[in-house]
Amino acid sequence: MTAFGDLVDAVIIGAGVVGCAMARRFSVEGASVVVLERAPDILSGASKANSAILHTGFDAPPGSVELQCMQSGYDEYMQIRESFNLPILETGAMVAAWDDSEEGRLPELLDQALLNGVADARLLGRAEVLAREPALGTHVRAALLVPREIIIDPWSAPLAYAMQAKALGARFQFNAGLLSARFDGDLWHLETPSGTLAARSVINSAGIQGDSVERMLLGEAQFEIRPRKGQFVVFDKAAAKHLRTILLPVPTARTKGVVLTRTIFGNLLVGPTAEEQEERERPDVTRPELDMLIAKAVELVPALAQAQVTAVYAGLRPASEEKHYRVHCLPEKGYFCAGGIRSTGLTAALGIARHVHGLWAQSRTAGGERFAAPPTFPLPNLAEHLPRDWQTPGHDGIVCHCEMVTGREIEAALGSPLPPGDFGGLRRRTRCAMGRCQGFNCLARLASLTEGRLSVPIAPEVDP
């Protein structure tokens, strides 16, 4: 692989799902890349908390950059997923109507889906809905079925993008928040805690700090991030038998609403809320909103009244003052921005990266040599419905019994080309401590296994 000096073609700020996809696309196209991430690991911001749905774009604004990037991203994901061993769970989705007003909007949503090229979408009457999902509340009226909406692993996919980028020479610098930046008319000079970088261009994919980064780089920002907290409730795996289709609400002008869906890890998920807040660092969970989500889930699927809750979590989406993606550039300054990427970012990431690279390539008189056959790194399967590592002999014992995570999986994550930087990163790579006990029984063992191998050590909260 090519070794790059201090001067690089592109510095990518932010290692969320969009930043990882950006690093992959630019590296595949032959650019020299450095990724700056202020946290100890990838996916430490908004990207770590989402509903893990690969969307078709059926309800995206027609003709929008968002729709283009979602559908491009969806197609590319399906093209590359087998080479990276990225699982999918083919569920389809139903936009369910529960009253006259919602039912009256379904034909309009169908028209939009067809306009957006989602030709297999169709309306279902009440009997068809209940035949497909007999556990739904009997007050359901009708639904729009979107067969190609599917569930994916939201963490392994960006990790695969980052691993491929790294194999092609991209450098990832963690705990490396941007301290200052200066453009000298030709090059950017970026100061980080790790030192100073010189770059021909800067790609802003900083998520929740996107406007702050743009202000630091340009003196002012074209958009304003307005953090939107989304809380989620995760039901125990036994609850997943009650639903096989993603259940979507009829969307409003402000939000896509609360979703009820299975996860690739075997659970059932309800969320998110949509709560505006000024704080950008702490997406706390709050009891009234969690109770609301549980009540909503029970209203839609009454059998969930008896289901146990495994976990709750919250994330901050980088919403802006306008609903659409804030993708823009100043080619003369080598500045490119993918801001305001909200709930569809997981689906659109590969498409956003391709779109921004296209803008970048147009501004250059020469480019690097594209890798015709870039290396791929099949990742360990974390999906519950496919064979797992614990089912193969020689796995060095079970470390996390709730999620059946093996010692071999922990060691493989720690020894990988892009190892976790903290406990959150280890959890996202292996599923450890994500089950019923939430680490109560395995945390001390994990702390021992990872001692001296994480930049942020695990501090056991319980005795072995």
Secondary structure, 3 states (H helix, E strand, C coil): CCCCCCEEEEEEECCCHHHHHHHHHHHHCCCCEEEECCCCCCCCCHHHCCCCEECCCCCCCCCCHHHHHHHHHHHHHHHHHHHHCCCEEECCEEEEECCHHHHHHHHHHHHHHHHCCCCCCEEEEHHHHHHHCCCCCCCCCEEEEECCCEEECCCHHHHHHHHHHHHCCCEEECCCCCCEEEECCCCEEEEECCEEEEEEEEEECCHHHHHHHHHHHHCCCCCCECCEEEEEEEECHHHHHHCCCEEEECCCCCCCCCEEEECCCCCEEEECCCEECCCCCCCCCCHHHHHHHHHHHHHHCHHHHHCCEEEEEEEEECCECCCCCEEEEEHHHCEEEEECCCCCHHHHHHHHHHHHHHHHHHCCCCCCCCCCCCCCCCCCCCCCCCCCHHHCCCCCCEEECCCCEEHHHHHHHHCCCCCCCCHHHHHHHHCCCCCCCCCCCCHHHHHHHCCCCCCCCCCCCCCC
